[in-house]
Amino acid sequence: MSNAKLQHQIMRSQLGRVRGLGSAKSGVEHWWVERVTAIALIPLTLWFVVSLLLLLGMPQIVVVHWVGRPVNTVLLLALVVLTFHHMQLGLQVVLDDYVHDKKSHLALTLLNKGAALILALFAVVAILKMAFWAPALVVPGA
Amino acid sequence: MKDVRDALFVAQRSDGTLVRRPLSPHLQVYRFQLSMFLSIANRIAGVAASFGTLLLVWWLVAAATGPVSFATVQSVVGSPIGILAMFGWTLALVYHFVAGLRHLAWDAGYGFDKTSFNKVGPIAVAVTLILTVLVFAIGVSLWNSAPVIAVVPVVAPAGN
């Protein structure tokens, strides 16, 4: 079979083929981003769980100071943003699999994306507030 | 037949009686296997851990608001229901973490075969249980040994 004939048999543009787009209108981006965020969350989650254990039962001022240290601020922001991104990607697959009614699916999809965004913003603002607030505080006994 | 699509699922026996064609096998016809439970458990754990993020956000917002709000979160987390919720969240997060590592290994081309599934599955369960109990035990002991909190300070630093 010559190459010229083969090209006529492909009912799909070469550009579309290169971009990896099929009838789903998107490629593997969702799957890939879910993995990328998962990999990033491995060290971030381990760090956060250990940190949280050490902060358990501590007074609020200690928590504010801990969040206010630049390394912790950055890692916490990364953790929160990636966690909520990974979360809404995963929940979206659950919705796609189990919710067959189109209206419900659309409503729940919007709720999923919206809730993840708002919750992430709440967390980001709280972290930033503590980061800018911490230097002004004096820890008793520190 | 209420739905026209049902026509596709009806066949005739040799004696002429109508019979519903068998559908493709569904969940209940399979013998229970650990791997099928671990697969759906990862999804359930992910959804459960998602609800746990509400607590994370509440904790952060309360800490950013002031000592009084923060004390409220601590009292709720320290209550029997709070401790139960924390245990559930820890279990969900730990299992989703462990199962996620397995998924990443499969994606990278390692252990993606029946023999490996059946060998690693029980290990994943054991690791999950051990890590959950360990994290929770450390958490409870650190919580109990933490300095006593002044729930309502005389002067709040800011907010509240």
Interface residues (C-beta under 8 A of the other chain):
Chain A: R35 A38 I39 I42 T45 V49 L53 L54 L56 G57 M58 P59 Q60 I61 V63 V64 V67 V80 T83 F84 M87 G90 L91 V94 L119 F122 A123 V125 A126 I127 K129 M130 W133 A136 L137
Chain B: R43 G46 V47 A49 S50 T53 L54 L56 V57 L60 V61 A62 A63 A64 G66 P67 F70 A71 Q74 L93 F97 G100 L101 H103 L104 D107 V135 I138 G139 L142 W143 N144 S145 A146 P147 I149 A150 P157 A158
